[in-house]
Amino acid sequence: MKQVVQNYKSGELALLDVPVPGCKPEGVLVRTAYSLISTGTELMKVSEAGMSMVGKARSRPDQVAKVMQSVATNGVPATYRKVMGQLDSYTPLGYSLCGVVEQVGAGIDDVKVGDLVACAGNEHALHAELNWVPKNLYTPVPDGLAPRHAAFGTVGSIAMQGVRQGEPQLGEVALVIGLGLIGQLVVQLLGASGVRVVGVDPDPARCELAERLGAAACGDPASAAVEAAVAELTGGHGVDQVYLAAGGDSNQPVELAARLCRDRGRVVDIGKCRLDLPWNAYYEKELDVRFSRSYGPGRYDPAYELEGRDYPIGYVRWTERRNLACFLDLLARGRVDVEPLVSHVADFDDAVETYGRLKDGDLKAVAVLFRYPEQKEEAGVAQATAVSVPAVRRGGGAAGPTRSVKAPVRLGFVGAGNYATSMLLPHLAGREGVELSAVVTTTALSAANAQRKFGFARATTDLDAVLGDGSIDAVVITTRHSSHAELTRRALSAGKAVFVEKPLALTEDELAGVLATVEESGNDRLQVGFNRRFAPLLREARKRFGARTGPASLRYLINAGRLQHGSWYLRQGTEGTRFVGEGGHFIDTASWLLGADPVSVYAVATSGNEDLQVVLRYPDGSTATISYVTTGSPGFPKETLDLVADGKVLRLDDFVRASVYSDGRGGPKRWVSSRLPKARDKGQSAELAAFVRAVRTGGPMPVSLESLVATTTATLAVRAGLAGGAPVTLTGAR
């Protein structure tokens, strides 16, 4: 299928061939009939992409701050790869469309194949021939409403949410600053609410259009006619509400709002304009400044948008889906008219040319629609507890596909997110003896991006096609945590060698399921992405430390930092706790340094379980204390480790420096890594090389299955330890 995309680094716009998205549960696959260009938001994005790197940085200071934090945590090279990888990728455009349901996912019963729906979302209602849309981001189109008009549903919801924030009442007077697409819709919605409207825009044509659509008067912001109209309509008191629907860097809109608003009036920001509020003017009138967040309640909430969890109507009357349905109802009943806003309708095949004309100013428009072709394509008292380490039993089935040792290892990637594209794929692309055969993702564009950047032979959204491809030797799984165990089982059952990023499992049942698959299939070719034991600096320090004769004490401090709001790591209901997600890294590192698997786990936490102290005991009496903290300074190194035994100390400072102190015949000795490495190498390259070598030669996997299971069991036992308040014995541990 075809999709409109843009490369944010170069500014290139393209109509790209991408895989057809799969139809997942709790959503529908929609074939687009019309999609709407947001001449404000989208053109701003298109313009930003054409800026220099300095210009992009100036326009997004929030992103610059994130980059600087990443540099402090991960180092310059890794951050550079990540940032350039994100910039030099195709990004989607579009967020408002109307189309026909082509396939219905499990759990959907409010629409059927063939129904007409309006869809919303900048990840789901894209300028593409087919889109998968979750249940709370679509709504059926009322009978008789034209598809080209229903395509306005999302922008209509944005305007409607802004009006709701203003709380208009019958007989009030409102000022709408900015008469672009959103402003024109706000004018009509206010009129439908019994509010008289004065509009402001420097474009006379837009002012004339707003007056035809119901505004009492409109004019240039510098015109005396605007102030005169406000004075006449309000008896000199000023407007009750101001809606800022303008964009740009000028501070004129907020200054005009203060001048024309009545005492204790309401100012609602809908667009993205400069908000340098003149303090005296806003203070003296005690103006109520409000923000309108996109389509309405539910926006940016993954539980609502992605998981389909609706808000009870008794508590949240107008969610984004209910706003969408309400706007379509107003359209169907003729209370709002969008036809006069349609400046141009372009064939979808002419999308790139259309954007170019809009950007250059050759096409002046309030609203532009893409029209899509009709043809189809394929589409209590603390008591000690015990956790059993599952026994690893292997069946007698085939371990994997038969292959020639000299042939390249053919890899299939499941998932191509930030970690995969910045920390794994750069070490595999172009590597001798490796063939990147296929990449499968849930979104069509991410698969196409990975194919373009790393040279995959094909990109798809069909997982079964990759698992069923007998030419693929191994599968690399880099999806979100909740899917790891199930995808690992499916890949093992398909006879593939499997590299799965941590964690292997989120629960004991998931781990047991993976082991049952190993036993049933006879395929034990499994590696989990515990990469730190492969880090060159740590391996050199361990070699310098030498063998132990007595028990050791290990301290590992992880200054994890707080997560940003909205991070999917915070979805503990589906993705597990943060420590379950990444704690295996640190337990595996400790166990590798100590040369054994832990026999017990004791865990305590600060209030709210923000910071954890995990104490592991090993068969020879050694202990490892892992301090996993989120409340430390971001300026402090992320990982520091000390290993003490037999009069020796190994020190690792965030994978950039290591040292070993020891007592020798001539007195104390000290080894310090000679210089800082060029990059903070945490072992991903060496780990992948070891995995590929094992697949190519048929030799043992880099880490034994018993060790992977022991580490996963110990990680999961932390939860039981916190609940029970006593050590958890890992029965069956070696």
Salt bridges, closest charged atoms under 4 A:
GLU26 OE1 - LYS135 NZ 3.86
GLU42 OE1 - HIS127 NE2 3.08
ASP62 OD2 - ARG60 NH2 3.08
ASP88 OD1 - ARG452 NH2 3.76
GLU102 OE1 - ARG31 NE 2.82
ASP110 OD2 - ARG321 NH2 2.58
ASP115 OD1 - LYS112 NZ 3.21
GLU167 OE2 - ARG290 NH1 2.91
GLU172 OE1 - ARG266 NH2 3.17
GLU227 OE2 - ARG259 NE 3.14
ASP240 OD1 - ARG262 NE 2.65
ASP263 OD2 - ARG264 NH1 2.76
ASP276 OD2 - ARG274 NH2 3.64
GLU286 OE1 - ARG264 NH2 2.94
ASP288 OD2 - ARG290 NH2 2.86
GLU305 OE2 - ARG299 NH1 3.01
GLU307 OE1 - ARG309 NH2 3.05
ASP310 OD2 - ARG322 NH1 3.15
ASP329 OD2 - ARG333 NE 2.90
GLU339 OE2 - ARG148 NH2 2.93
GLU339 OE1 - HIS149 NE2 2.57
ASP347 OD1 - ARG371 NH2 2.88
ASP349 OD1 - LYS2 NZ 3.76
ASP362 OD2 - ARG357 NE 3.04
ASP464 OD1 - ARG490 NH2 2.41
ASP469 OD2 - ARG458 NH2 2.76
ASP473 OD1 - ARG403 NE 3.23
ASP473 OD1 - ARG410 NH2 3.25
GLU508 OE1 - ARG719 NH2 3.62
GLU519 OE1 - ARG393 NE 3.48
ASP524 OD2 - ARG394 NE 2.30
GLU540 OE2 - ARG544 NE 2.82
GLU582 OE2 - ARG578 NE 4.00
ASP588 OD1 - ARG533 NH2 2.74
ASP597 OD2 - ARG734 NH2 2.67
GLU610 OE1 - ARG562 NH1 3.41
ASP620 OD2 - ARG548 NH1 3.15
GLU639 OE2 - ARG532 NH2 2.66
GLU639 OE2 - LYS682 NZ 3.49
ASP642 OD2 - ARG555 NH2 2.59
ASP642 OD2 - ARG651 NH1 2.93
ASP653 OD1 - ARG651 NE 2.92
ASP654 OD2 - ARG680 NE 3.33
GLU706 OE2 - ARG394 NH1 3.23
